[in-house]
Amino acid sequence: MADLDKLPPSSRLLHWLVAALMLGLAGMGLYMSRTEAWALYPWHKSLGVIALLFIALRLGQRLRLGLPDPVQATSPALHLAARWAHGALLALTLLMPLSGMLFSGASGHGFGVFGLTLVPHQDDPAKPGEVLPYNATLADLGHQAHHWLGYLLLLLVALHVLAALKHHVIDRDRTLLRMLGRKDG
C-alpha cells in the first residue's frame, strides 16, 4: 500500500492545476468555436502557453518519480490499463497546447502570452484584413489535431473521473483521498 509521501504535494498541485487549466481551456475552446467569440482567442492562446509550462513541469516530475503505486492490490491487466490511461492523459495534455500553437502559428494568426508575441501575426499584403499562412498544410494538421485530440482528452478525463469515483464509492479505497492530500478516510 502506498504512502502519502509517495505522492508529494507538488504532484498533487500540478495535477489539479493542469486539470483546471485544461478543463477551462476546453470549455473556452468549445464556446469560442461555437459562438465565434473572437475576443477570447488571445486569452485562450495565452492560457494555453502557460498551461504548457505547467504540463512540462508535470511531465518532468512524472518521468522522474514515475506513477505512484496503487493504494490496494489490483489485477495486472487493470494496473496496465491504469498506467496506459495515465500516460495517455499526460500525452494529450501535452499535445493539446502544442497542436494549438501549431495551428495558430502556421495559419499566420500567431500567438503569444498576454501581449508578448511568440509567433507573430502575418497579414496578407495582397488581401488587406486577411491572414497569410506561414504553412497551410501544417496549419490544417494542427487544427485537425487540436480539434480531435480535444474530444479524446475530454473522453479520457470523463473516464478518469469515473475511475476515481469508482475507487472512492465502490472500492472504498484511498485513491481519491490521496489525490486530495487527505490522510483520513
C-alpha positions, 0 to 999 in steps of 0.5 A, a space after each residue: 500500500 502506498 504512502 502519502 509521501 509517495 505522492 508529494 504535494 507538488 504532484 498533487 498541485 500540478 495535477 489539479 492545476 493542469 486539470 483546471 487549466 485544461 478543463 477551462 481551456 476546453 470549455 473556452 475552446 468549445 464556446 469560442 468555436 461555437 459562438 465565434 467569440 473572437 475576443 477570447 482567442 488571445 486569452 485562450 492562446 495565452 492560457 494555453 502557453 502557460 498551461 504548457 509550462 505547467 504540463 512540462 513541469 508535470 511531465 518532468 516530475 512524472 518521468 522522474 518519480 514515475 506513477 505512484 503505486 496503487 493504494 490496494 492490490 489490483 489485477 495486472 491487466 487493470 494496473 496496465 490499463 491504469 498506467 496506459 490511461 495515465 500516460 495517455 492523459 499526460 500525452 494529450 495534455 501535452 499535445 493539446 497546447 502544442 497542436 494549438 500553437 501549431 495551428 495558430 502559428 502556421 495559419 499566420 494568426 500567431 500567438 503569444 502570452 498576454 501581449 508578448 508575441 511568440 509567433 507573430 501575426 502575418 497579414 496578407 499584403 495582397 488581401 488587406 484584413 486577411 491572414 497569410 499562412 506561414 504553412 497551410 498544410 501544417 496549419 490544417 494538421 494542427 487544427 485537425 489535431 487540436 480539434 480531435 485530440 480535444 474530444 479524446 482528452 475530454 473522453 479520457 478525463 470523463 473516464 478518469 473521473 469515473 475511475 476515481 469515483 469508482 475507487 472512492 464509492 465502490 472500492 472504498 479505497 484511498 485513491 481519491 483521498 490521496 489525490 486530495 492530500 487527505 490522510 483520513 478516510 
